[in-house]
Amino acid sequence: SQSTNIMGIPFPNVTMDQTVAILDKVVDQESNELFHVITGNPEIVMSCQKNASLRKVVDQAGLVTADGAGIVMVSRFRGGQLTERVTGCDLLFRLLEEGDQKHWSFYMLGAEESVSEQAVKIIAQRYPGVIVKGRHHGYFQADEEQQIVEEIRTAQPDFLIVALGAPHAEHWINKYRHQLNARVAIGVGGSLDIVAG
Ligand code: UDP
């Protein structure tokens, strides 16, 4: 089977390497459609049981990865083929490494202003080949959203990294998916805090 069903959610059996390879292709294709990656952590899987709107967001995603030791364990227990975790944070680091070589562009949305600023500074030092086209902290008001969307749309990043916490990031990406003009969008939880150290 191509995927492993965990509490009703089909997780494609992809490793980290395969995930990066899929996204590499998506970036190359220059499609106009935003490819939404959801790192399916236990909170998301649990919320989907009762939250139909989140479930719909997950169903519309381009890829759902297994971001949880429990999810991988359940798969192993059943003799399944989900063999490793693909967490938002690990994925972000892999994309920055790959992007350093391939000059991928990013827009970083989320985290506190000082964290956002520091994360982008560190990325510029450590991954000089990466192009950060813009950033915005994650503590904005509803009436500021359209302006942020506009900024991302103009930046046209290969990757929109959304560190707003789950499932807020997933809903946000889905809500604006037709306006964002990014190739790939990923909710990464607290990863920018980790990048910033
Ligand atoms: N965050 C944000 N705006 C908010 C709430 C949270 O930008 O309104 C950021 C927060 O600063 C942190 C991340 O979102 O960087 C949430 O990290 P957490 O580890 O709680 O997310 P999870 O792993 O639960 O998705």
Residues whose N, C-alpha, C, O or C-beta is under 5 A from the ligand:
A	BS01	UDP	G110 A111 E112 G138 Y139 A163 L164 G165 A166 G189 G190 D193
